[in-house]
Amino acid sequence: MELQSRNYHVERPPLNQEQLEELGRRGSVSKSLRWRAWFRCSRTRARALLLQYLPVLGWLPRYPVRDWLLGDLLSGLSVAIMQLPQGLAYALLAGLPPVFGLYSSFYPVFVYFLFGTSRHISVGTFAVMSVMVGSVTESLAPGIQEGVNSTVNETARDATRVQLASTLSVLVGLFQVGLGLVHFGFVVNYLSEPLVRGYTTAAAVQVFVSQLKYVFGLNLNSYSGPLSLIYIVLEVCWKLPHSVVGTVVTALAAGVVLAMVKLLNDRLQRHLPLPIPGELLTLIGATGISYGVGLKDRFGVDVVGNIPTGLRPPVAPSPQLFVKLVGNAFAIAVVGFAIAISMGKIFALRHGYRVDSNQELVALGLSNLIGGIFQCFPISCSMSRSLVQESSGGNSQVAGAVSSLFILLIILKLGELFQDLPKAVLAATIIVNLKGMVMQFTDICSLWKANRMDLLIWLVTFVATILLNLDLGLAVAVGFSLLLVVVRTQLPHYSVLGQVSDTDVYRDVAEYSEAKEVPGVKVFRSSATLYFANAELYSDRLKQKCGVDVDRLVSRKKKLLKKRELKLKRQQKQAGRRRAASANGPSISISIDTNLGDIKSSDNVEDSKAQVSPGGKPEAAAASGQEGAKAPDAPTLKSLGLPHPDFHSLVLDLSALSFVDTVCIKNLKNIFRDFREIEVEVYFAACHSPVVTQLEAGNFFDASITKQHLFVSVHDAVTFALQRPRSGPLSPVLVSSLRPIALVFVNLLLVPTLTPTPGGAAADRGPARCGPTSLPSCLWTRGMGLGSKVFLSLPSPQPSGLLEPAGS
């Protein structure tokens, strides 16, 4: 679609910050104290809080039964069919008896139905959460070593692991509820998408390796901590010749069947009202074959074993384990929430509703907290089941409630039917379901083309999680991600801007060929905000981009000024000696201070430096003959013989600044000072209002740096810099020779005129009021440099010289 070309014309004077505040009537923003509303009590507020923390009361009374009920029933049944085998398998992954996977598929799901805000995610057991729990149970309650097959030891080990997992779930729930109540849901923002995808990919590798012992029927030692994955792989390779053939064949057969059913579902997705329940059919078929053939007795295939029916009573967690589990609990809480909220936001964006991240934290926390009391292990959102719940017609969490009730039926009546289910089939189910996470390896190619910094985060997260295990890997990934943010702010893109012809648009001259630098004005911009970590780099790159060695130029200027000051002191000493020697006749001592530009009156006779002897004759003064004095107080680069920059104004585009700190303010003041030393005026442009407020609070503005140096846009600043009158620096005065002249004092005011020189053309006249009242003529002082002082010695005998401007 082509944009219609329309010319527009805006005519206004350049606006600086001071004029803008006056024009827009800027005032202080009133800050609303939100905490005051927390202590207000009313019926409306109580109802709002109830609906906020118990969302089911808001949407369930308005539930459209005719439109949504059938889809939710079919969706809930489909999810329950997947939940059954996955619950059994993921409990095995967590190092727990399979029945606890069924418990974790019932209690948390029903609690989320009451408190959750996402309509489409399916909470419950998830591979990443299960492997994180498994790493904790394996490290704190190691498995039975090789050669020890005591049933008593296995039962005690399982009981210890159940207590660990349930206590861990309670602690995870406490963390999530606490973070949700204090509105800490933004913590998930520190887990970027590349970080989460790299982490889940590494977790998928961990899950795959952990299931190899069930696929090959091996009895491995327990490993935990860094490099545990490497040790497991090495031990599997070492013991591979001792694998059970029947177990390997069972796992391969189940894996092939599951893979074929998934491919068939993908091909016939448009034609099937519901996906084929391949996992449930595989579990039923494998259980029947195992029972009929006797896989455990004849071929040594390990099976699930006893699955008790009925629900277990609630058990209080063990507070003594909190200290051991607190680090893992926080990591699991953050990862579980990150996975759930990312999936929830995807579905919310797709279907046009909003997910409250803080309430999601509370909902997941309550699910884990209540589930832990009923001996569940930590749960989160399952990606595969969520996709099935949405694609099969689910519209609300009624589908989740239906699936949890179906799981309850299995726990109460049908669980014992799966006692002969081979564990190799559950391992195959887990491995096949890792397909989605394993496919995330393709992120490497896409991120290489799109953003290599994100690729670096992905790779560091993956490698750290593989080598250091899931808890330490997550900490390293978050730390590296935040460090990379700091590094990227320290290495922004610095550019010199030029004006695109016939527009008020300024772009990088290195990138846009039609963007030309404005003669005499340098415009500089950084792509990152300015703060303590990059303030010095900003200043260095600014001076580099301007093409002027500012520090060296300022240093040379100071050295020359110091030499001039020392020379002036020597001249004054010599003049003092001559003054003492030339006491033959009356003389007048005159000091003209041109610091003020125009000569001003003074009530102090000392300031005027005019002294008269008691006899009425002038006293002797200094500087006779060919000696002169130059202006040392405010010399120019040209007068010092130093090169002048090829620009007179510098504009800093501060549109990228989002905040400033004290280091930034000091750095900006130093930039003003340094560039003014080399006779370049500095202006700011496009500064946001909060940044202006912070500059005011940091005492940035003073008599030398005012808001008149701050403009609303780059074009305003450039226009003002080009229109600003720039009077050339005043030249110093040379006193090469003297002639008999006199001064007129009007209330101690030295009024200058110009008298004709002998043999020369008439000079310009001063004010008409300077006449011969008491002395014949006035002194010509035009051309003196600011701050210069000239001492004239006027002996009464014959005239000797002329007062000349420098360069004559």
C-alpha positions in Angstrom: 0.0 0.0 0.0 1.5 3.3 -1.1 1.4 6.3 1.3 -0.1 9.4 -0.3 2.5 12.1 -0.4 1.4 15.2 1.5 3.5 18.2 2.3 3.1 20.0 5.6 4.5 23.3 6.8 5.0 24.2 10.4 6.3 27.7 11.3 7.4 28.4 14.9 10.5 29.8 16.6 13.0 27.3 18.1 11.8 26.2 21.5 14.1 25.6 24.5 13.0 23.9 27.7 12.4 27.2 29.5 10.1 28.5 26.7 8.4 25.1 26.5 7.6 25.1 30.2 6.2 28.6 30.0 4.2 27.8 26.9 2.9 24.4 28.1 2.6 25.6 31.8 4.5 22.7 33.2 3.8 21.8 36.7 4.7 19.1 39.2 3.1 15.7 38.7 1.0 14.7 41.7 2.0 11.2 42.9 -0.9 9.0 43.9 -0.2 7.0 47.0 -1.6 3.6 46.0 -0.9 2.1 49.4 -3.6 4.2 50.9 -6.2 2.3 48.9 -5.0 -0.9 50.4 -6.4 0.1 53.8 -9.8 1.3 52.6 -12.7 -0.9 53.3 -16.0 -0.9 51.4 -18.4 -3.4 49.9 -17.2 -2.6 46.4 -13.6 -3.1 47.3 -14.3 -6.4 49.1 -16.2 -7.7 46.1 -13.3 -6.6 43.8 -10.7 -8.3 45.9 -12.8 -11.5 46.1 -13.2 -11.6 42.3 -9.5 -10.8 41.9 -8.2 -13.6 44.0 -11.0 -16.1 43.1 -11.6 -15.5 39.4 -14.0 -18.5 39.0 -16.7 -16.4 40.8 -16.4 -13.9 38.0 -16.6 -16.1 34.9 -18.5 -19.2 35.9 -21.9 -17.5 36.5 -21.6 -16.0 33.0 -20.5 -19.3 31.4 -22.2 -19.9 28.0 -23.3 -23.5 28.5 -24.7 -24.0 25.0 -21.7 -22.6 23.2 -18.8 -23.9 25.3 -19.9 -27.0 27.3 -19.6 -29.6 24.6 -16.2 -28.4 23.5 -15.0 -28.3 27.1 -16.2 -31.9 27.8 -14.5 -33.3 24.7 -11.3 -31.3 25.5 -11.2 -32.4 29.1 -11.6 -36.1 28.1 -8.8 -35.7 25.5 -6.5 -34.1 28.1 -7.3 -36.7 30.7 -6.4 -39.5 28.3 -3.0 -37.8 27.9 -2.7 -37.0 31.6 -3.0 -40.6 32.7 0.2 -42.0 30.9 2.1 -38.8 31.4 1.3 -38.7 35.1 2.6 -42.2 35.6 5.7 -41.6 33.5 6.6 -38.2 35.0 6.3 -39.6 38.5 8.9 -42.1 37.5 11.0 -39.3 36.1 10.8 -37.5 39.5 12.0 -40.7 41.3 8.6 -41.4 42.9 6.2 -44.3 42.6 3.8 -43.8 39.6 0.7 -43.3 41.6 2.0 -40.0 42.9 1.9 -38.8 39.3 -1.9 -39.4 39.3 -2.2 -37.5 42.6 -0.3 -34.6 41.0 -2.7 -34.7 38.0 -5.8 -34.3 40.2 -5.4 -31.9 43.2 -3.4 -29.1 41.5 -5.6 -29.1 38.4 -8.8 -28.7 40.3 -7.2 -25.9 42.5 -6.1 -24.0 39.3 -9.7 -24.3 38.0 -10.7 -22.1 40.9 -7.9 -19.6 41.0 -6.3 -19.4 37.5 -6.9 -16.7 34.9 -5.8 -18.6 31.7 -8.6 -20.4 29.9 -6.5 -22.8 27.9 -3.4 -24.0 29.7 -3.3 -27.5 31.1 -1.5 -27.6 34.5 -0.2 -30.8 36.0 2.9 -32.9 35.6 5.5 -31.6 33.2 8.8 -33.1 32.2 11.1 -30.2 33.1 9.5 -29.9 36.6 9.7 -33.6 37.1 13.4 -33.8 36.2 14.2 -30.9 38.5 12.3 -32.7 41.3 14.2 -35.9 40.4 17.5 -34.2 40.8 16.6 -33.2 44.3 15.2 -36.6 45.3 18.2 -38.4 43.8 20.7 -36.2 45.7 19.0 -36.3 49.1 17.6 -39.8 48.9 20.0 -41.9 46.7 18.8 -45.0 45.0 19.6 -48.5 46.1 23.2 -49.4 45.2 24.0 -52.3 43.0 23.8 -55.7 44.7 21.2 -54.5 47.3 17.6 -55.6 46.4 16.0 -55.4 49.8 12.3 -54.6 49.5 12.5 -52.9 52.9 15.2 -50.5 51.7 13.2 -49.7 48.6 10.1 -48.9 50.5 12.0 -46.7 53.0 13.7 -44.9 50.0 10.3 -44.3 48.3 8.8 -42.9 51.6 11.7 -40.5 52.0 11.5 -39.3 48.5 7.7 -38.8 48.8 8.3 -36.7 51.9 11.0 -34.7 50.1 8.9 -34.1 47.0 5.8 -33.1 49.0 7.8 -30.7 51.2 9.4 -29.3 48.1 6.0 -28.7 46.6 4.8 -26.8 49.7 7.9 -24.6 49.7 7.5 -23.9 46.0 3.9 -23.0 46.6 4.8 -20.6 49.5 7.4 -18.9 47.2 4.9 -18.5 44.4 2.0 -17.3 46.6 4.3 -14.8 48.4 5.7 -13.4 45.2 2.2 -13.1 43.7 0.8 -11.3 46.7 3.5 -8.7 46.6 3.0 -8.3 42.9 6.3 -9.7 41.9 5.1 -11.3 38.7 7.5 -9.1 36.7 10.4 -11.3 37.9 9.6 -13.6 34.9 10.6 -10.7 32.6 14.3 -11.5 33.5 13.8 -14.9 31.9 14.0 -14.0 28.2 12.6 -16.3 25.5 16.0 -17.5 24.3 16.9 -18.3 27.9 13.7 -20.2 28.6 14.0 -22.1 25.3 17.7 -22.9 25.9 16.9 -24.1 29.4 14.0 -26.3 28.4 16.1 -27.8 25.6 18.8 -28.7 28.1 16.2 -30.0 30.4 14.9 -32.2 27.6 18.4 -33.6 27.2 18.5 -34.3 31.0 15.1 -36.0 30.7 16.3 -38.2 27.8 19.5 -39.3 29.7 17.6 -40.0 32.9 15.3 -42.4 31.0 18.1 -44.5 29.4 18.3 -46.7 32.5 14.6 -47.7 32.0 15.0 -48.2 28.2 18.0 -50.5 28.7 17.0 -52.0 32.0 20.2 -50.9 33.8 20.8 -50.3 37.5 22.8 -47.1 37.7 24.5 -45.3 40.6 23.0 -42.0 41.8 24.7 -38.8 40.8 24.0 -35.2 41.6 25.6 -31.9 41.3 27.8 -30.5 38.5 28.7 -32.9 35.7 26.3 -35.5 36.9 24.8 -35.8 33.4 28.3 -36.7 32.0 28.8 -39.3 34.7 25.4 -40.9 33.9 26.1 -41.1 30.2 29.6 -42.6 30.8 28.1 -45.2 33.1 25.3 -46.1 30.6 27.9 -46.6 27.9 30.0 -48.7 30.3 27.1 -51.0 31.2 25.4 -51.1 27.9 26.5 -54.7 27.2 24.6 -55.8 30.3 21.3 -54.3 29.2 18.1 -56.4 29.2 17.1 -57.4 25.7 13.4 -57.7 26.5 13.3 -54.2 28.0 15.1 -52.7 25.0 12.6 -54.4 22.6 9.6 -53.3 24.6 10.8 -49.7 24.7 11.6 -49.6 20.9 8.2 -51.1 20.0 6.3 -48.7 22.2 8.4 -45.8 20.9 7.7 -46.7 17.3 4.0 -47.1 17.9 3.8 -43.7 19.7 5.8 -42.0 17.0 3.6 -43.4 14.2 0.4 -42.3 16.0 1.7 -38.8 16.4 2.7 -38.6 12.8 -0.8 -39.8 11.8 -2.4 -37.2 14.1 -0.4 -34.5 12.4 -1.3 -35.7 8.9 -5.0 -36.1 9.7 -5.4 -33.2 12.0 -7.9 -31.4 9.8 -10.1 -34.5 9.3 -10.2 -35.9 12.9 -12.6 -34.3 15.4 -10.3 -35.5 18.2 -6.6 -36.7 18.0 -6.1 -40.5 18.3 -5.2 -41.2 22.0 -2.0 -43.0 21.0 -0.5 -42.9 24.5 -3.5 -44.4 26.2 -3.9 -47.1 23.6 -0.2 -47.9 23.9 -0.5 -48.1 27.7 -3.5 -50.4 27.5 -1.9 -52.6 24.9 1.4 -52.8 26.7 -0.3 -53.7 30.0 -2.3 -56.4 28.3 0.7 -57.9 26.6 2.8 -57.7 29.7 0.1 -59.5 31.8 -0.6 -62.1 29.1 3.0 -62.9 28.1 4.5 -62.4 31.6 7.2 -60.0 30.6 8.4 -59.6 34.1 8.8 -63.2 35.0 10.0 -64.6 31.6 12.1 -61.7 30.2 13.0 -59.7 33.3 11.2 -56.6 32.2 10.7 -54.2 35.1 7.0 -53.2 35.6 5.2 -50.5 37.6 4.1 -52.7 40.4 1.5 -52.0 43.1 -0.7 -49.0 42.5 -2.9 -48.4 45.6 -6.5 -47.3 45.0 -8.1 -44.4 46.8 -6.8 -41.0 48.0 -4.3 -40.4 50.7 -5.0 -38.2 53.8 -3.2 -34.9 54.0 0.3 -34.9 55.6 2.0 -31.9 57.1 5.3 -31.0 55.5 8.6 -31.4 57.3 10.0 -28.0 58.3 13.4 -29.5 59.0 13.8 -30.0 55.3 13.1 -26.4 54.3 16.8 -25.4 54.8 18.0 -28.1 52.4 15.3 -27.4 49.8 15.0 -23.6 49.8 17.4 -23.0 46.9 15.9 -25.7 44.6 12.4 -24.6 45.6 13.0 -21.0 44.5 14.5 -22.2 41.2 11.5 -24.6 40.5 9.0 -21.8 41.5 10.5 -19.4 39.0 10.9 -21.9 36.1 7.4 -23.3 36.6 5.9 -19.8 36.6 7.9 -18.8 33.6 6.7 -21.8 31.6 3.1 -21.3 32.6 2.9 -17.6 32.0 4.6 -17.8 28.6 2.1 -20.4 27.4 -0.8 -18.5 29.0 0.1 -15.2 27.3 0.4 -17.0 23.9 -3.2 -18.3 24.2 -4.5 -15.1 25.7 -3.1 -13.1 22.7 -4.6 -15.6 20.3 -8.1 -15.6 21.8 -8.3 -12.0 22.9 -8.3 -12.0 26.7 -6.0 -11.0 29.5 -3.9 -13.1 31.8 -2.9 -11.5 35.2 0.7 -12.6 35.9 0.4 -11.9 39.6 -2.8 -13.9 40.0 -1.2 -16.7 37.9 1.6 -16.8 40.5 -1.0 -17.1 43.3 -2.9 -19.8 41.4 0.2 -21.9 40.7 1.4 -21.4 44.3 -1.9 -22.5 45.8 -1.9 -25.5 43.4 1.5 -26.6 44.6 0.8 -25.7 48.2 -2.4 -27.7 48.5 -1.0 -30.4 46.3 2.1 -30.7 48.5 -0.1 -31.3 51.6 -1.8 -34.2 49.7 1.7 -35.6 48.7 2.0 -34.2 45.2 5.2 -33.0 43.7 5.6 -29.6 42.0 3.7 -29.0 38.8 3.4 -26.5 36.0 1.9 -26.1 32.6 2.3 -28.9 30.1 3.0 -27.6 26.5 1.7 -30.7 24.7 -1.5 -31.0 26.8 -2.2 -27.3 26.5 -2.1 -27.5 22.7 -4.4 -30.5 22.8 -6.8 -28.7 25.1 -7.0 -25.7 22.8 -7.1 -27.6 19.5 -9.8 -30.0 20.7 -12.3 -27.3 21.4 -11.5 -26.2 25.0 -12.8 -22.7 25.9 -12.3 -22.5 29.7 -10.9 -24.3 32.7 -14.0 -26.4 32.8 -12.0 -28.7 30.5 -9.3 -28.9 33.3 -12.0 -29.7 35.9 -13.4 -32.5 33.7 -9.9 -34.0 33.2 -9.2 -33.9 36.9 -12.5 -35.7 37.7 -11.5 -38.3 35.1 -8.2 -38.8 36.8 -10.0 -39.1 40.2 -12.1 -41.9 38.8 -8.9 -43.7 37.7 -7.3 -43.2 41.2 -10.4 -44.6 42.9 -11.2 -47.5 40.7 -9.0 -48.1 37.7 -5.4 -47.5 38.9 -4.7 -51.1 39.9 -5.3 -52.3 36.4 -1.9 -50.8 35.3 0.2 -52.8 37.8 1.8 -54.9 35.0 2.6 -51.8 32.8 6.3 -52.0 31.8 8.4 -49.0 32.9 10.1 -49.1 29.5 6.8 -48.1 27.9 6.6 -45.1 30.3 10.2 -44.2 29.4 9.3 -44.4 25.7 6.3 -42.2 26.3 8.5 -39.6 27.9 11.1 -39.7 25.2 8.6 -39.4 22.4 6.9 -36.4 24.1 10.3 -34.6 24.1 10.0 -34.1 20.4 8.7 -30.5 20.7 11.6 -29.4 23.1 14.2 -31.3 21.1 13.1 -29.4 17.9 14.2 -26.2 19.7 17.7 -27.0 18.5 16.6 -25.3 15.3 16.7 -22.0 17.3 20.5 -22.0 16.7 20.1 -21.4 13.0 17.3 -18.9 13.3 19.0 -16.9 16.1 22.3 -16.9 14.2 20.5 -15.0 11.4 18.3 -12.8 13.7 20.3 -11.9 16.8 23.6 -13.4 17.8 23.4 -11.9 21.3 20.3 -14.0 21.9 22.0 -17.0 20.4 24.8 -16.4 22.9 22.3 -16.4 25.7 20.7 -19.6 24.3 24.1 -21.4 24.1 25.4 -20.3 27.5 22.1 -21.4 29.1 22.2 -24.8 27.4 25.8 -25.6 28.2 25.5 -24.3 31.8 22.4 -26.4 32.4 24.0 -29.5 30.9 27.2 -29.2 32.8 26.1 -27.7 36.1 22.6 -29.3 36.5 19.3 -27.5 36.4 19.5 -25.3 39.5 23.0 -23.9 39.0 22.4 -23.8 35.3 19.4 -21.5 35.8 21.4 -19.2 38.1 24.3 -18.9 35.6 21.9 -18.3 32.8 20.1 -15.5 34.5 23.3 -13.9 35.7 24.9 -14.1 32.2 21.7 -12.6 30.7 21.7 -9.6 33.0 25.5 -9.2 32.6 25.0 -9.1 28.8 22.4 -6.4 29.2 25.0 -4.3 31.1 27.6 -5.0 28.5 25.3 -4.0 25.7 24.5 -0.7 27.3 28.3 -0.1 27.6 28.7 -0.8 23.9 26.0 1.2 22.2 26.0 2.7 18.7 27.4 6.2 18.7 26.7 8.3 15.6 27.2 11.8 14.2 23.9 13.0 12.7 23.2 15.0 9.6 20.2 16.7 8.3 18.2 14.9 5.5 17.8 17.6 2.9 14.7 19.8 3.1 13.5 18.1 6.3 13.8 18.4 10.0 15.0 14.8 10.2 18.5 14.0 11.4 20.1 10.6 10.8 23.4 8.9 11.0 25.7 10.3 8.2 27.5 6.9 7.9 24.2 5.1 7.2 22.2 7.7 5.2 24.1 9.1 2.2 21.6 12.1 1.9 22.1 13.1 5.5 24.6 15.9 5.5 26.3 17.6 8.5 25.2 21.1 9.2 28.2 23.4 8.7 29.5 24.6 12.0 27.2 22.3 14.1 28.1 18.8 15.3 25.1 16.6 16.3 25.9 13.5 18.4 23.7 10.6 19.5 24.0 7.4 21.6 21.7 4.5 21.2 21.7 3.6 24.9 20.9 5.5 28.1 23.7 7.2 30.0 24.5 6.1 33.5 27.5 5.3 35.7 28.7 2.3 33.7 29.0 4.0 30.3 29.3 7.7 31.2 33.1 7.8 30.6 32.8 5.8 27.4 30.2 8.3 26.2 32.5 11.2 26.8 35.4 9.5 25.1 33.4 8.5 22.0 31.9 12.0 21.8 35.4 13.6 21.6 36.5 10.9 19.1 33.6 11.4 16.8 34.0 15.2 16.9 37.5 14.8 15.5 39.1 17.0 18.1 41.5 16.0 20.8 39.7 18.1 23.4 41.8 17.0 26.4 45.1 17.8 24.6 43.8 21.1 23.4 42.6 22.2 26.8 45.9 21.0 28.3 48.0 23.0 25.8 45.8 26.1 26.4 46.4 25.9 30.2 50.2 25.5 29.7 50.3 28.6 27.5 48.2 30.6 29.9 50.5 29.6 32.7 53.6 30.7 30.7 51.8 34.0 29.9 51.0 34.6 33.5 54.6 34.0 34.5 55.8 36.4 31.8 53.4 39.0 32.9 54.6 38.7 36.5 58.2 39.2 35.3 57.2 42.3 33.3 55.4 43.7 36.3 58.6 43.2 38.4 60.7 44.9 35.7 58.1 47.8 35.5 58.4 48.2 39.3 62.2 48.6 39.0 61.8 51.2 36.3 59.1 53.0 38.3 61.5 53.3 41.2 64.2 54.6 38.8 62.1 57.1 36.9 61.1 59.4 39.8 62.5 62.6 38.1 59.2 64.1 37.2 55.5 63.8 38.0 53.7 60.9 36.2 50.2 59.3 36.0 49.6 55.6 36.8 46.7 54.3 34.9 45.1 50.8 35.0 42.3 50.0 32.6 40.4 46.9 33.6 38.4 45.6 30.5 37.0 42.6 32.3 33.6 44.1 32.1 33.6 44.8 28.4 32.6 48.4 28.8 34.5 50.6 31.3 32.3 51.1 34.3 32.5 53.7 37.1 33.8 52.9 40.5 33.6 54.6 43.8 36.9 53.2 44.9 39.9 55.2 43.8 42.1 52.1 44.2 40.0 50.3 41.5 40.6 53.0 39.0 44.4 52.7 39.6 44.7 56.5 39.3 46.9 58.1 41.9 47.7 61.8 42.2 50.5 63.2 44.3 49.8 65.7 47.1 51.3 68.4 45.0 48.7 68.0 42.4 51.1 66.3 40.0 50.5 62.7 38.8 52.6 59.9 40.3 54.9 57.7 38.4 53.4 54.6 36.7 54.8 51.6 34.8 55.3 50.4 31.2 57.2 53.0 29.2 58.9 52.7 25.9 58.4 49.6 23.6 57.1 47.3 26.3 53.5 46.2 26.4 51.1 43.9 28.2 48.7 41.3 26.7 45.3 40.2 28.0 45.8 37.0 30.1 42.4 36.5 31.6 40.3 35.4 28.6 42.5 34.8 25.6 41.3 32.9 22.5 42.7 29.9 20.8 43.6 32.0 17.9 45.6 34.5 20.0 47.4 31.6 21.7 48.3 30.1 18.3 46.1 27.0 18.9 43.9 25.3 16.2 40.2 26.1 16.5 37.6 23.2 15.9 35.7 23.3 12.6 32.4 23.7 14.4 31.1 26.3 16.9 28.2 24.4 18.4 27.7 20.9 19.7 24.2 19.3 20.0 23.7 16.2 22.1 20.6 14.2 21.2 19.4 12.8 24.5 16.3 11.0 23.2 17.6 7.6 24.3 18.0 8.6 27.9 15.4 7.1 30.2 17.1 8.1 33.5 20.2 9.9 34.8 22.3 9.4 37.9 24.8 11.6 39.6 27.7 10.2 37.6 25.8 11.1 34.4 25.1 14.6 35.6 28.8 15.2 36.4 29.8 13.8 33.1 27.5 16.2 31.2 28.8 19.1 33.2 32.3 18.1 32.3 31.4 18.0 28.6 30.0 21.6 28.9 33.2 22.8 30.6 35.6 21.1 28.3 34.0 22.2 25.1 33.5 25.7 26.3 37.3 25.8 27.0 37.8 25.3 23.2 35.1 27.9 22.4 32.3 25.4 21.4 28.8 26.0 22.8 26.9 22.8 23.9 23.2 22.2 23.6 20.9 19.4 24.6 17.9 18.1 22.5 14.9 15.8 22.8 15.2 15.2 26.6 12.2 13.5 28.1 10.3 15.2 30.9 11.2 12.7 33.7 14.9 13.1 32.8 14.5 16.9 33.0 13.0 16.4 36.5 16.0 14.3 37.5 18.4 16.9 36.1 16.7 19.5 38.2 16.9 17.4 41.3 20.6 16.8 40.7 21.3 20.5 40.5 22.5 20.3 36.9 21.1 23.7 35.9 23.0 26.8 37.2 24.0 30.2 36.1 26.3 28.8 33.3 24.0 25.9 32.2 20.4 27.0 32.0 17.3 25.5 30.5 17.9 27.7 27.5 20.5 25.1 26.5 17.9 22.4 26.4 15.7 22.2 23.2 12.7 20.2 22.4 14.2 18.6 19.2 17.5 18.4 17.4 16.2 20.7 14.7 15.3 23.4 17.2 18.8 23.2 18.7 20.5 23.3 15.3 18.4 26.3 14.2 19.2 28.2 17.3 22.9 27.5 17.0 22.9 28.8 13.5 20.9 31.9 14.4 22.9 32.7 17.6 25.0 35.8 17.2 28.7 35.0 17.5 30.8 38.1 18.1 34.4 37.5 17.5 36.8 37.6 20.4 38.3 40.9 21.2 41.9 41.5 20.3 44.5 42.4 23.0 46.0 45.8 23.1 49.7 46.5 22.6 51.2 49.5 24.2 54.1 50.1 21.8 54.7 53.8 22.6 53.2 56.6 24.5 52.4 60.2 23.7 51.4 63.0 26.1 47.7 62.5 26.7 45.4 63.2 29.6 42.3 61.5 31.2 39.0 63.0 32.0 37.4 61.5 35.2 33.6 61.9 35.6 32.8 60.5 39.0 35.8 58.2 38.6 34.5 57.0 35.2 37.1 56.8 32.5 35.4 58.0 29.3 37.4 57.0 26.2 37.9 59.0 23.0 40.4 58.9 20.2 42.8 61.8 19.4 44.5 62.3 16.0 48.0 61.1 15.8 50.8 63.3 14.5 51.1 62.9 10.8 48.3 60.4 10.6 44.6 60.4 9.7 42.1 61.4 12.2 40.9 58.7 14.4 37.4 57.8 15.4 35.8 60.0 18.0 34.5 58.8 21.3 31.5 60.3 23.1 31.0 64.0 22.6 30.9 64.6 26.4 34.6 63.7 26.6 36.1 67.2 26.3 39.0 69.2 27.7 37.6 70.0 31.1 40.7 69.5 33.2 42.9 67.5 30.9 43.4 68.0 27.1 42.3 64.7 25.7 41.0 61.2 26.4 42.6 57.8 26.0 41.6 55.5 23.1 40.9 52.0 24.5 39.2 50.3 21.6 40.4 46.8 20.8 41.4 45.8 24.3 40.9 42.1 25.3 38.5 41.3 28.1 40.2 41.3 31.5 43.4 43.1 30.3 45.1 45.7 32.4 47.3 48.4 30.8 49.7 50.5 32.9 50.7 53.8 31.2 53.6 55.9 32.4 53.2 59.5 31.3 56.3 61.6 32.0 55.9 65.3 31.7 58.7 65.9 29.3 58.6 65.3 25.5 56.1 62.9 23.9 57.2 59.5 23.0 54.9 57.3 21.1 51.4 56.2 20.3 48.8 53.8 21.8 48.2 51.2 19.0 45.8 48.3 18.7 47.3 44.8 18.3 48.3 43.9 14.8 48.7 47.5 13.6 
